[in-house]
Amino acid sequence: MSDKKPCDVDLLVIGAGSGGVRCARIAAGHGARVAVAEGRHWGGTCVNLGCVPKKLMVQASEYGDYVADSHGFGWNTEPGTFDWAKLIAAKDREIHRLNGIYVSMLEKAGVRLLTGHARFEDAHTIVTTPTGLDPKAKPERITAERIVIATGSAPTRLPIVGADLAITSDEVFSLPALPRRVCIIGAGYIGIEFAGIFAGLGASVDLVYRQDLPLRGFDEDLRTALHEAIGQRGITQHEKTSPTRIECDGDAFTVTLDNGNRLTADCVLMATGRHPKTEKLGLETTRIRTTEDGRIEIDRHFEATQPGIFAIGDVTNRLNLTPVAIAEGHILADRLYADRSREWSFDTTPKAVFFTPPLASVGLTETEAAERGTTDIYLSKFRPMRHTLSGRERRTLMKLVVDQATQKIVGAHMIGEDAPELMQGLAIAVTAGLRKADFDRTIGIHPTSGEEFVTMRTRTRVSGD
Ligand code: NDP
């Protein structure tokens, strides 16, 4: 600012998603005068167009399995019919409830809410413009000693002919009807989760991806087991191929692949990654630098190249997971307003993909661990008890990756029912640096799948020798 007038607030957070809300609330709790600007929806991607509605839809998609599986247990049940509109309405009510909770949490914390699109006028001044969130809101100008950019990310479309004919995860939660045939491009988190949702709800699904296995970056054994599970779910996989164009033919779409095949679908979902949301922020009025792929450059304390401006969450494009953004927001607020410092390791951040069956991981993959040193691998693949009677062909795979020199568990991986629930507990053990002997002396809970993690006695192989 050109003059020395005190700022209107100590901290202004741009974006009321998971990271921004946590940062604002904690900072206010430490006594800072805080404002949050939001132009789209309270709670951000996770609550409105991500984790929360996705998980509800995954749950909706699994009821058909329960009915079918019950026959093996003596039930004479019929599948019944599924009502898409009813699910979407119920989901929307829940999201609306959560939006209200986010607003009231911020208000209770004493945070000032600014409704509108925020734009930098200079490094300490933000102006907001009304948006659809509240068209009646007035434009505001506010000055802040510090500013946190927590604007998240947006879906990226492939630059192919007809890309705009595809929907992304921004539109998938409000489709007017359940499509009969869905073509999904990309086999990352979103592609895999929606392939599971649509298949479970009865649609026929084509999954197109350019690798030989889905979910690049996950452990190879998990990826192989997932490939098998996707096939068992009745999804057609088009591996090692990419789309070259999408065309519209009346109500249907044709997706042409680079191997010459053409797929017909009622809906094409492009799930090909996300990019940081920095456009129209007016960053050019500051000294904030972005990288070629659009992320805001930050140092280890989340500070951008303009002192006093910070960035957290997806806009920094590091590990784009809700709990990571929340942790970053909390750590930053503690450091700025309570003089507390805390760091965590990306190496032990657990993650899950909610396919049916789901998969979850914490720590290093076998390949990553083997690059660091000799590694003991423990693997177990079995049919879970439920499916001995249900008759469903579904296997569970569990894997421990152990650093041979220290005997520390450096990675745990699972595909199978309840994998994310189980992995949350294992993440504590891996974060604490527990050793294989600690797992071995832990008593199992019988009969569960989880007990397998503490009864894997025989090493399957050694890696990285
Ligand atoms: P991902 O990065 O997970 O997956 C992107 C997919 O698109 C990959 O299969 C990738 O292939 C493919 N792709 C990218 N570029 C191209 C290209 N030029 N041509 C062909 N294929 C391409 O992104 P998503 O969109 O699935 O999800 C975005 C992010 O959101 C995730 O990375 C995750 O951080 C977060 N998320 C987390 C969830 C969770 O925690 N459960 C759920 C949903 C989202 P390749 O592997 O070859 O690059």
Residues whose N, C-alpha, C, O or C-beta is under 5 A from the ligand:
A	BS01	NDP	G186 A187 G188 Y189 I190 G191 Y209 R210 Q211 R216 S242 A271 T272 G273 R274 N320 L321 A352 V353 F354
